Amino acid sequence: MSHQVIDAPSSIPDEKQKPPQDQESPKSCRDIFIAWGCNSQQISHIFERVPSLHKAKLDKLQPKLKILHDLGFSSSDLVKIISCRPRFLRSRINRHLDERFHYLENLFGSKQTLQKAILRNPSVLTYDLNKMIIPTVELYTSMGLSREDLTLMLLSRPTILPRTTLNDEKLEYIRRTGTRKDSKMYKYVVTLMAISRLETIREKIANLEKFGFTEDEVFRLIGSSPLVLTLSVDKVQRNMTYVVGCMKLPAKVVLSHPFLIFNNLDKVMKPRMIVAEKIDEMGLVPRIEGLKVFTALRMTERRFVKAYIGCHPLEIAKELMDCYLDAKDVKRLAEESRKTVHKGFPF
């Protein structure tokens, strides 16, 4: 699974972004944001996300912004926080803040890393220390996760704190993956099992069993590639159907090549296999066959084009490239009118 990296904000804000000390008292929220260093575009974005701020009580808003300022956040960080959690400024972040902040700073190891975590999930500052944060940390510690591993997971999956639940059934699932505690995959297996709904896990296991996998094989796949749990049932079904039906490969090839169910079917797998067929029809070499199929499907776009299209004379390369681009441009049936159905937490 790939994730966007957010640079840690400087612990010392720019001078322009420091709230003024000796200016006249602000008369509106806009005045407060201007004093905080926000420009017109940022202010417009904030009000667009949270229209109720127009009527917010200034004496309630100012202390919360001061907290963010003291933690080292800038005006651009404020926009990110509000974009991520529009109701953040309505939360009671000042309650027991010092105790919560010191615990979190020790957990993440530094103020800068904690700032990253807050930008990923601003609600970290609002969670109850004794009822949520400490029990969740202790739970993962008891499962064998180090502080470094837990910190990494908290940064990559910001909702771990409020969504973690482990019961006997989930613990049995973790055991059946066969993942050792010293394995690099262990932290992913434990956290993804912990934040997933039981019914969702069961549904995804059953989905793979439809293609002939035994339960033990499914758990082995999860142990080697835990991010399988983050894939939708629809994606797994489509990729597996293509592997079995169009590529004519046995379903269990996925156990040794799990990337086949992660690959983008419409932009990577189908176009490259269509080019492979075209190369075969034209009697060209090198061909994409045997084990080379797996290599070709894992290549970057540039490397694939260079290895199998750009290596031919200009006219042939153009014909292959046109074929490749046409295949990538084909939309799924009724894709544009397809409605996205949100089922809450994705896994």
KAVEN-V805329 format. One record per backbone hydrogen bond with DSSP energy under -0.5 kcal/mol. CO is the residue of the C=O (numbers start at 0). NH is the residue of the N-H. E is the energy in kcal/mol with one decimal. If there is no record, write none. Layout:
CO&NH&E  CO&NH&E
//
This chain:
4&6&-0.5  10&12&-0.6  13&16&-1.0  14&17&-1.2  27&31&-1.6  28&32&-2.5  29&33&-2.4  30&34&-2.6  31&35&-1.5  32&37&-2.7  33&36&-1.4  38&42&-2.5  39&43&-2.5  40&44&-2.1  41&45&-2.4  42&46&-2.5  43&47&-2.0  44&48&-2.1  45&49&-2.5  49&52&-1.9  50&53&-1.8  51&54&-1.6  52&55&-1.3  55&57&-0.5  56&59&-1.3  56&60&-1.9  57&61&-2.7  59&63&-0.7  60&64&-2.0  61&65&-2.2  62&66&-1.8  63&67&-1.9  64&68&-2.4  65&69&-2.9  66&70&-1.6  67&72&-2.4  68&71&-1.6  73&77&-2.0  74&78&-1.8  75&79&-1.8  76&80&-2.7  77&81&-2.6  78&82&-2.4  79&83&-2.2  80&84&-2.9  84&87&-2.4  86&89&-1.6  87&90&-1.9  90&92&-1.5  91&94&-1.3  93&96&-1.1  95&99&-2.1  96&100&-3.5  97&101&-2.6  98&102&-1.9  99&103&-2.4  100&104&-2.7  101&105&-2.0  102&106&-2.2  103&107&-2.8  104&108&-1.3  109&113&-1.9  110&114&-2.2  111&115&-1.7  112&116&-2.0  113&117&-2.4  114&118&-2.3  115&119&-1.9  116&120&-2.4  120&123&-2.4  121&124&-1.8  122&125&-2.2  122&126&-1.2  127&131&-1.8  127&132&-2.2  128&133&-2.9  131&135&-2.0  132&136&-2.4  133&137&-2.7  134&138&-2.0  135&139&-2.1  136&140&-2.3  137&141&-2.3  138&142&-1.0  139&144&-2.1  140&143&-1.6  145&149&-2.6  146&150&-2.6  147&151&-2.1  148&152&-2.2  149&153&-2.6  150&154&-1.9  151&155&-2.1  152&156&-2.8  156&159&-1.7  158&162&-1.5  159&163&-1.2  166&170&-2.5  167&171&-2.1  168&172&-2.0  169&173&-2.5  170&174&-2.2  171&175&-2.3  172&176&-1.0  173&176&-0.7  173&178&-0.6  174&177&-1.4  179&182&-1.8  182&185&-0.9  184&188&-2.4  185&189&-2.6  186&190&-2.0  187&191&-2.4  188&192&-2.1  189&193&-2.3  190&194&-2.0  191&195&-0.9  193&164&-2.0  196&200&-2.3  197&201&-2.6  198&202&-2.0  199&203&-2.2  200&204&-2.2  201&205&-2.6  202&206&-1.9  203&207&-1.5  204&208&-1.9  205&209&-1.3  207&210&-1.4  207&212&-1.2  208&211&-2.0  213&217&-2.1  214&218&-2.5  215&219&-2.0  216&220&-2.2  217&221&-2.4  218&222&-2.3  219&223&-1.7  220&224&-2.7  224&227&-2.1  225&228&-2.1  226&229&-1.7  227&230&-1.3  231&235&-2.0  232&236&-2.5  233&237&-2.4  234&238&-2.7  235&239&-2.7  236&240&-2.4  237&241&-2.0  238&242&-2.5  239&243&-2.6  240&244&-3.1  241&245&-1.8  241&246&-2.4  242&248&-2.3  249&252&-2.1  250&253&-1.8  251&254&-1.3  251&255&-0.5  252&255&-0.8  252&256&-1.5  256&259&-1.9  257&260&-1.8  258&261&-1.0  258&262&-2.4  262&264&-0.7  263&267&-1.8  263&268&-1.9  264&269&-2.7  267&271&-1.9  268&272&-2.2  269&273&-2.3  270&274&-2.1  271&275&-2.1  272&276&-2.0  273&277&-2.1  274&278&-2.8  275&279&-1.9  276&280&-2.6  277&281&-2.2  278&283&-2.4  279&282&-1.0  286&288&-1.0  288&291&-1.7  289&292&-1.5  290&293&-0.6  290&294&-1.3  291&295&-2.9  292&296&-2.0  293&297&-0.9  294&297&-0.7  294&298&-0.9  299&303&-2.5  300&304&-2.3  301&305&-2.2  302&306&-2.6  303&307&-2.5  304&308&-1.9  304&309&-3.8  308&311&-1.5  312&316&-3.1  313&317&-2.4  314&318&-1.9  315&319&-2.5  316&320&-2.5  317&321&-2.6  318&322&-1.9  319&323&-2.4  320&324&-2.9  321&325&-2.5  322&326&-2.0  323&327&-1.8  324&328&-1.4  325&329&-0.6  326&329&-0.6  331&334&-2.2  334&337&-1.0  338&340&-0.5  339&341&-0.6  340&342&-0.5  346&196&-0.6
//
